[in-house]
């Protein structure tokens, strides 16, 4: 198992400083979250320069949140250029039938052609008008049928599912984990600060001999972003907490 931090967890800092902080706090690598607001995240040459400068690999790329086929292909091209083999995609909106069909039909072809993993992340418990699911392809069967899955622990819990049960049911398809906790029913808390049994989840990952990456993926407010010393202290605490059980 490798332990990474998503760049979105440190949103507000430039990409150079994010690399610097993650290197100084001793993580294995970075999950690069593509952002329309930060052109640096989509610049392969610049990302490569930072990887070499800080001797830190990109362990996964998270595609734009509201991607279409064009954006997924751009993420694939970026991944190939910088030597990353895992891409995380968000599930489509419930009425985006064309994109849903494209994901089901074309992603397997891209995987085979490029020898790259494109994994579908589970979505949180969100609805439209209080009863229509906000996302398509968000059931356990959908994740299994997609063949490559990324589990977000807090999103699992937001649907009142057990994170360890979900891990055991999805272990055959699991290629990536977004590790995040719940605080007062809010997602995005640090692994060590919340109500979910993250300790048991990490121990079970180890017991099941999970070979993928675990990315700490949290809301920047819980990291006290902008308060550099406090932020780094919390990152180190999160790393040590995870390593204790991994």
C-alpha positions as CSV (number, residue, x, y, z in Angstrom):
1,X,0.0,0.0,0.0
2,X,1.1,3.5,-0.8
3,X,-0.1,6.6,1.1
4,X,-0.8,9.8,-0.8
5,X,-2.6,13.2,-0.3
6,X,-5.0,14.7,-2.8
7,X,-4.0,18.1,-4.0
8,X,-7.5,19.3,-3.4
9,X,-7.0,18.8,0.3
10,X,-4.5,21.6,0.2
11,X,-6.6,23.8,-2.2
12,X,-5.5,27.5,-2.0
13,X,-1.8,26.8,-2.2
14,X,0.0,26.7,-5.5
15,X,1.0,23.3,-6.9
16,X,4.7,23.9,-6.1
17,X,4.0,24.5,-2.4
18,X,1.6,21.5,-2.3
19,X,4.4,19.2,-3.5
20,X,6.8,20.8,-1.0
21,X,4.4,20.2,1.9
22,X,3.6,16.6,1.0
23,X,7.3,15.9,0.6
24,X,8.2,17.4,3.9
25,X,5.4,15.5,5.7
26,X,6.7,12.2,4.4
27,X,4.0,10.8,2.1
28,X,4.7,8.3,-0.7
29,X,3.2,10.4,-3.4
30,X,0.4,12.6,-4.6
31,X,-3.0,12.3,-6.1
32,X,-3.3,15.1,-8.7
33,X,-6.8,16.5,-8.7
34,X,-7.4,18.2,-12.0
35,X,-9.0,21.7,-11.6
36,X,-10.3,24.2,-14.1
37,X,-9.2,26.9,-11.7
38,X,-5.6,25.7,-11.6
39,X,-4.1,25.3,-15.0
40,X,-0.9,24.0,-13.5
41,X,-2.7,20.7,-12.6
42,X,-3.2,20.1,-16.4
43,X,0.3,21.0,-17.5
44,X,2.2,17.7,-18.0
45,X,5.6,19.4,-18.4
46,X,5.2,21.4,-15.2
47,X,3.9,18.4,-13.2
48,X,6.8,16.3,-14.4
49,X,9.3,19.0,-13.3
50,X,7.7,19.1,-9.8
51,X,7.8,15.3,-9.6
52,X,11.6,15.3,-10.3
53,X,12.3,18.3,-8.1
54,X,10.6,16.8,-5.1
55,X,11.2,13.1,-6.0
56,X,7.5,12.4,-5.6
57,X,5.4,10.4,-8.0
58,X,1.8,11.0,-9.1
59,X,0.1,7.9,-7.8
60,X,-3.3,8.8,-9.2
61,X,-5.1,11.4,-11.2
62,X,-8.6,12.6,-10.4
63,X,-10.5,13.8,-13.5
64,X,-12.4,17.0,-13.5
65,X,-15.6,16.7,-11.4
66,X,-17.9,17.5,-14.3
67,X,-16.1,15.6,-17.0
68,X,-17.2,14.6,-20.4
69,X,-15.5,12.2,-22.8
70,X,-13.1,14.9,-24.0
71,X,-11.9,15.6,-20.4
72,X,-11.5,11.9,-19.6
73,X,-9.3,11.5,-22.7
74,X,-7.3,14.5,-21.7
75,X,-6.8,13.0,-18.3
76,X,-5.6,9.7,-19.9
77,X,-3.2,11.6,-22.1
78,X,-1.8,13.5,-19.1
79,X,-1.5,10.2,-17.1
80,X,0.5,8.6,-19.9
81,X,2.8,11.6,-20.2
82,X,3.6,11.8,-16.5
83,X,3.8,8.0,-16.0
84,X,0.6,7.6,-13.8
85,X,-1.4,4.4,-14.2
86,X,-4.6,5.2,-12.2
87,X,-7.3,7.7,-13.1
88,X,-10.4,8.3,-10.9
89,X,-13.6,9.5,-12.4
90,X,-16.8,10.7,-10.7
91,X,-20.1,9.1,-11.5
92,X,-22.3,11.0,-14.0
93,X,-25.3,13.0,-13.1
94,X,-28.5,10.9,-13.1
95,X,-29.9,12.3,-16.4
96,X,-26.6,12.4,-18.3
97,X,-27.5,9.2,-20.3
98,X,-25.0,9.9,-23.1
99,X,-22.0,10.2,-20.8
100,X,-23.1,7.2,-18.7
101,X,-23.3,5.1,-21.9
102,X,-19.9,6.4,-23.1
103,X,-18.3,5.4,-19.7
104,X,-19.7,1.9,-19.9
105,X,-18.8,1.3,-23.6
106,X,-15.5,3.2,-24.2
107,X,-13.6,3.1,-20.9
108,X,-12.9,-0.7,-21.2
109,X,-11.4,0.0,-24.7
110,X,-9.2,2.8,-23.3
111,X,-8.0,0.6,-20.4
112,X,-7.1,-2.2,-22.8
113,X,-5.4,0.1,-25.3
114,X,-3.4,2.2,-22.8
115,X,-2.9,-0.4,-20.0
116,X,-4.2,2.1,-17.6
117,X,-6.8,1.8,-14.7
118,X,-9.8,4.1,-14.9
119,X,-11.7,3.7,-11.7
120,X,-15.2,4.9,-10.8
121,X,-15.7,6.5,-7.4
122,X,-18.8,6.0,-5.4
123,X,-20.9,9.1,-4.9
124,X,-22.3,10.6,-1.7
125,X,-26.0,10.3,-0.7
126,X,-27.3,13.2,-2.7
127,X,-30.8,13.5,-4.2
128,X,-32.8,15.8,-6.4
129,X,-36.2,17.0,-5.1
130,X,-35.5,14.9,-2.0
131,X,-36.0,11.5,-3.7
132,X,-34.3,11.2,-7.1
133,X,-30.7,10.0,-6.8
134,X,-28.4,12.8,-8.0
135,X,-25.9,10.4,-9.7
136,X,-26.1,7.4,-12.1
137,X,-23.8,4.4,-11.9
138,X,-23.7,4.6,-8.1
139,X,-24.9,1.3,-6.8
140,X,-22.7,-1.6,-5.8
141,X,-23.6,-3.5,-8.9
142,X,-22.7,-0.5,-11.0
143,X,-19.3,-0.2,-9.4
144,X,-18.7,-4.0,-9.9
145,X,-19.8,-3.8,-13.5
146,X,-17.4,-1.0,-14.1
147,X,-14.7,-3.4,-12.9
148,X,-12.4,-0.8,-11.4
149,X,-13.6,1.0,-8.3
150,X,-12.5,3.8,-6.0
151,X,-14.1,3.8,-2.5
152,X,-14.6,7.1,-0.7
153,X,-15.1,6.0,3.0
154,X,-17.2,9.0,4.0
155,X,-19.4,8.7,0.9
156,X,-20.1,5.1,1.8
157,X,-21.1,6.1,5.3
158,X,-23.3,9.0,4.0
159,X,-25.5,6.3,2.4
160,X,-25.7,4.5,5.8
161,X,-23.6,1.6,4.5
162,X,-20.8,0.0,6.6
163,X,-17.4,0.9,5.2
164,X,-15.8,-2.5,6.1
165,X,-18.7,-4.5,4.6
166,X,-18.4,-2.4,1.5
167,X,-14.7,-3.1,1.4
168,X,-15.2,-6.8,1.6
169,X,-17.8,-6.8,-1.1
170,X,-15.7,-4.6,-3.5
171,X,-12.2,-5.9,-2.8
172,X,-12.0,-7.8,-6.1
173,X,-12.6,-4.5,-8.0
174,X,-10.8,-2.0,-5.6
175,X,-7.9,-0.1,-7.1
176,X,-8.0,3.1,-5.1
177,X,-9.2,4.5,-1.7
178,X,-10.2,8.0,-0.8
179,X,-9.8,8.0,3.0
180,X,-11.9,10.6,4.7
181,X,-14.0,10.7,7.9
182,X,-17.3,12.0,9.1
183,X,-17.9,14.8,11.7
184,X,-21.4,15.7,12.7
185,X,-22.7,14.1,9.5
186,X,-20.3,16.2,7.4
187,X,-17.9,14.4,5.0
188,X,-14.3,15.4,4.5
189,X,-12.9,15.2,8.0
190,X,-9.4,13.9,8.7
191,X,-9.0,10.1,9.2
192,X,-8.0,10.5,12.8
193,X,-10.9,12.9,13.7
194,X,-14.3,11.5,13.2
195,X,-16.9,8.9,13.8
196,X,-16.1,6.2,11.3
197,X,-14.0,3.0,12.2
198,X,-11.1,4.1,10.0
199,X,-8.7,2.0,12.2
200,X,-10.6,-1.2,11.5
201,X,-10.9,-0.3,7.8
202,X,-7.2,0.2,7.4
203,X,-6.4,-3.0,9.3
204,X,-8.8,-4.8,7.0
205,X,-7.1,-3.4,3.9
206,X,-3.8,-4.8,5.2
207,X,-5.4,-8.1,6.1
208,X,-6.9,-8.4,2.6
209,X,-3.5,-7.6,1.1
210,X,-4.7,-4.5,-0.8
211,X,-2.0,-3.4,-3.2
212,X,-3.4,0.0,-4.3
213,X,-3.0,3.6,-3.1
214,X,-4.8,5.2,-0.1
215,X,-5.3,8.9,-0.6
216,X,-6.1,11.2,2.3
217,X,-8.9,13.3,0.7
218,X,-10.3,15.9,3.1
219,X,-11.9,19.3,3.2
220,X,-9.1,21.9,3.5
221,X,-10.9,23.6,6.4
222,X,-10.1,20.5,8.6
223,X,-6.4,20.9,7.7
224,X,-6.4,24.6,8.7
225,X,-5.1,25.5,5.3
226,X,-3.3,28.9,5.3
227,X,-1.8,28.1,8.8
228,X,1.2,26.3,7.5
229,X,2.6,24.9,10.7
230,X,-0.7,23.7,12.0
231,X,-1.6,22.2,8.6
232,X,1.7,20.3,8.4
233,X,1.3,19.1,12.0
234,X,-2.2,17.7,11.1
235,X,-0.9,16.0,8.0
236,X,1.8,14.3,9.9
237,X,-0.7,13.2,12.5
238,X,-2.9,11.8,9.7
239,X,0.1,9.9,8.2
240,X,1.2,8.4,11.5
241,X,-2.4,7.4,12.3
242,X,-2.8,5.6,8.9
243,X,0.6,3.9,9.1
244,X,-0.2,2.5,12.5
245,X,-3.0,0.4,11.1
246,X,-1.8,-0.1,7.5
